[in-house]
Amino acid sequence: MHFTLNENQVAIAELAAKFAAKEIAPHVDADEANGFFRKDLFRKAGEAGLLGIQLSSEFGGSDLGTMEYVLMLEEIAKVSSGYGTSLSVTMLPASMIAKAGTQAQKEKYLPALVSGEKIGAFCLTEPQNGSDAGSLQTTAVRKGDHYVLNGVKQFITNGMQADILLVMARTGQAGSKGVSAFIVETKTPGVKGGKLEKKMGMRVSPTQEILFENVVVPLENRLSDEGTGFTAAKTALDGGRISIAAIANGISKAALDRAIAYAKEREQFGKPIMEFQGVSFTLADMATELEASRLLTFQAAYRKDEHMDFSVQASMAKLKSTESCMRITTDAVQVLGGYGYMEEFQVERYMREAKMLQIVEGTSQIQRIVIARGMK
Ligand SMILES: Cc1cc2nc3c(=O)[nH]c(=O)nc-3n(C[C@H](O)[C@H](O)[C@H](O)COP(=O)(O)OP(=O)(O)OC[C@H]3O[C@@H](n4cnc5c(N)ncnc54)[C@H](O)[C@@H]3O)c2cc1C
């Protein structure tokens, strides 16, 4: 399959690159060092039209597709994959509400998420249930015109910085068919912030435990029917996996560019290290891995936009792009030698960030399970 970007797509990529250069690049080293979350970035991204790319203009979106979204995320992630992750996670609840929400839910929540005035979070993982999310234990008990939620959600991106939580909770039988999805505002009494995690990387993106203690959620905040929550979350994650692949490819491109520039400049034994085959072959492999990853990601995005099955392709894109990202960033550190190990040259940060992408939104092992299931 051959991909040529159209004018809209090139324009979105340029817009995102300019946004990242102006709003993120000047702060990213300090923010990463201090674990500082730049909340106003969401509003600025919203104003720039970067958040609602895939959503309907009825709710402030741009009526564009996944391809445009992927290109935007790549550009943001080249500068900061931590902010790229936080921005993509705020759109997970938005995509679920857009797909399965009532008109009233869409009108109430989508414009605020698209403009960046409100931040979203996706609450599936629990302390005892990660990959096996269908066994989640948070409960939502119906009491007349409302539900009462109790439970703990673990490793939630954006944490209590978020205003709108999409929470998967058990309303019925054991297993994934007993799960429903709820829109819960963080300000609701009983929603409490737990442990704020200290992480290996992506420190600009908060990751926090969220506790639900007798949280009263009105019936109108249930997303679609009882028992459909796990399927809705899985569908959102299929799209989310394309986003994570795009973020991985952004990091890989930044690492590759840095390694090429360094290899051309750094001299040892009287010539640039690029002239040693041992280095140039490494760079050739890095470039090839990235190209393959991007093509898989574009293919998954294309299939989603064309309303074709894309679940297996999304898992392939996520698996390949994140595994390649781990390898490319590790090789970039090697090409830069001792300097690569130092914070100043940023490739060590890319390597730490790559690791996270192999775990979130389904680990590499879980992607292989999805791909293998597709063979039956
Ligand atoms: C920085 C960060 C941000 C996150 N943000 C969010 C968020 O916003 N919302 C959210 O809901 N979650 C979030 N998560 C959670 C993330 O999705 C989970 O960590 C992930 O799904 C894995 O779950 P787990 O950590 O419980 O690992 P486990 O499921 O316990 O897995 C441990 C190991 O066992 C392997 N494994 C498990 N089952 C199988 C199997 N059947 N076959 C082969 N291997 C298997 C896994 O691949 C892994 O290597 C985040 C995690 C991180 C690190």
The ligand as an SDF file (V2000), in Angstrom:
LIG
                    3D

 53 58  0  0  0  0  0  0  0  0999 V2000
    2.6160    5.3200   32.5840 C   0  0  0  0  0  0  0  0  0  0  0  0
    1.3710    4.5020   32.5260 C   0  0  0  0  0  0  0  0  0  0  0  0
    0.1480    5.1210   32.2260 C   0  0  0  0  0  0  0  0  0  0  0  0
   -1.0300    4.3540   32.2050 C   0  0  0  0  0  0  0  0  0  0  0  0
   -2.2330    5.0000   31.9510 N   0  0  0  0  0  0  0  0  0  0  0  0
   -3.3930    4.2880   32.0520 C   0  0  0  0  0  0  0  0  0  0  0  0
   -4.6660    4.9380   31.9120 C   0  0  0  0  0  0  0  0  0  0  0  0
   -4.7570    6.1500   31.6310 O   0  0  0  0  0  0  0  0  0  0  0  0
   -5.7850    4.2170   32.0970 N   0  0  0  0  0  0  0  0  0  0  0  0
   -5.7640    2.8790   32.3940 C   0  0  0  0  0  0  0  0  0  0  0  0
   -6.8220    2.2910   32.5450 O   0  0  0  0  0  0  0  0  0  0  0  0
   -4.5700    2.2320   32.5270 N   0  0  0  0  0  0  0  0  0  0  0  0
   -3.3930    2.9050   32.3680 C   0  0  0  0  0  0  0  0  0  0  0  0
   -2.1860    2.2640   32.5150 N   0  0  0  0  0  0  0  0  0  0  0  0
   -2.1850    0.8460   32.8440 C   0  0  0  0  0  0  0  0  0  0  0  0
   -1.7070   -0.0350   31.7150 C   0  0  0  0  0  0  0  0  0  0  0  0
   -2.6600   -0.1010   30.6960 O   0  0  0  0  0  0  0  0  0  0  0  0
   -1.3770   -1.3990   32.3310 C   0  0  0  0  0  0  0  0  0  0  0  0
   -0.2030   -1.2200   33.1200 O   0  0  0  0  0  0  0  0  0  0  0  0
   -1.1900   -2.4820   31.3090 C   0  0  0  0  0  0  0  0  0  0  0  0
   -2.3980   -2.7890   30.6680 O   0  0  0  0  0  0  0  0  0  0  0  0
   -0.6060   -3.7710   31.9290 C   0  0  0  0  0  0  0  0  0  0  0  0
   -1.2960   -4.1330   33.0780 O   0  0  0  0  0  0  0  0  0  0  0  0
   -0.4770   -4.4590   34.4240 P   0  0  0  0  0  0  0  0  0  0  0  0
    0.4540   -3.3430   34.6560 O   0  0  0  0  0  0  0  0  0  0  0  0
   -1.4400   -4.8030   35.4750 O   0  0  0  0  0  0  0  0  0  0  0  0
    0.3940   -5.7320   34.0700 O   0  0  0  0  0  0  0  0  0  0  0  0
   -0.0950   -7.2670   34.1060 P   0  0  0  0  0  0  0  0  0  0  0  0
   -1.3750   -7.4170   33.3670 O   0  0  0  0  0  0  0  0  0  0  0  0
   -0.0310   -7.7620   35.5090 O   0  0  0  0  0  0  0  0  0  0  0  0
    1.0650   -7.9640   33.2600 O   0  0  0  0  0  0  0  0  0  0  0  0
    2.3400   -8.2720   33.7870 C   0  0  0  0  0  0  0  0  0  0  0  0
    3.1260   -8.9900   32.6960 C   0  0  0  0  0  0  0  0  0  0  0  0
    2.4330  -10.2130   32.3360 O   0  0  0  0  0  0  0  0  0  0  0  0
    2.1920  -10.2230   30.9470 C   0  0  0  0  0  0  0  0  0  0  0  0
    0.9150  -10.8940   30.6730 N   0  0  0  0  0  0  0  0  0  0  0  0
   -0.2840  -10.6910   31.2730 C   0  0  0  0  0  0  0  0  0  0  0  0
   -1.2130  -11.4830   30.7440 N   0  0  0  0  0  0  0  0  0  0  0  0
   -0.5940  -12.2120   29.7690 C   0  0  0  0  0  0  0  0  0  0  0  0
   -1.0070  -13.2330   28.8530 C   0  0  0  0  0  0  0  0  0  0  0  0
   -2.2800  -13.6370   28.8000 N   0  0  0  0  0  0  0  0  0  0  0  0
   -0.0850  -13.7570   28.0130 N   0  0  0  0  0  0  0  0  0  0  0  0
    1.2060  -13.3360   28.0280 C   0  0  0  0  0  0  0  0  0  0  0  0
    1.6560  -12.3730   28.8740 N   0  0  0  0  0  0  0  0  0  0  0  0
    0.7730  -11.8340   29.7210 C   0  0  0  0  0  0  0  0  0  0  0  0
    2.1490   -8.7580   30.5270 C   0  0  0  0  0  0  0  0  0  0  0  0
    2.4180   -8.6120   29.1380 O   0  0  0  0  0  0  0  0  0  0  0  0
    3.2420   -8.1690   31.4160 C   0  0  0  0  0  0  0  0  0  0  0  0
    4.4960   -8.3810   30.8100 O   0  0  0  0  0  0  0  0  0  0  0  0
   -0.9850    2.9770   32.4860 C   0  0  0  0  0  0  0  0  0  0  0  0
    0.2420    2.3750   32.7570 C   0  0  0  0  0  0  0  0  0  0  0  0
    1.4040    3.1040   32.7600 C   0  0  0  0  0  0  0  0  0  0  0  0
    2.7160    2.4120   33.0440 C   0  0  0  0  0  0  0  0  0  0  0  0
  1  2  1  0
  2  3  1  0
  2 52  2  0
  3  4  2  0
  4  5  1  0
  4 50  1  0
  5  6  2  0
  6  7  1  0
  6 13  1  0
  7  8  2  0
  7  9  1  0
  9 10  1  0
 10 11  2  0
 10 12  1  0
 12 13  2  0
 13 14  1  0
 14 15  1  0
 14 50  1  0
 15 16  1  0
 16 17  1  0
 16 18  1  0
 18 19  1  0
 18 20  1  0
 20 21  1  0
 20 22  1  0
 22 23  1  0
 23 24  1  0
 24 25  2  0
 24 26  1  0
 24 27  1  0
 27 28  1  0
 28 29  2  0
 28 30  1  0
 28 31  1  0
 31 32  1  0
 32 33  1  0
 33 34  1  0
 33 48  1  0
 34 35  1  0
 35 36  1  0
 35 46  1  0
 36 37  1  0
 36 45  1  0
 37 38  2  0
 38 39  1  0
 39 40  1  0
 39 45  2  0
 40 41  1  0
 40 42  2  0
 42 43  1  0
 43 44  2  0
 44 45  1  0
 46 47  1  0
 46 48  1  0
 48 49  1  0
 50 51  2  0
 51 52  1  0
 52 53  1  0
M  END
$$$$
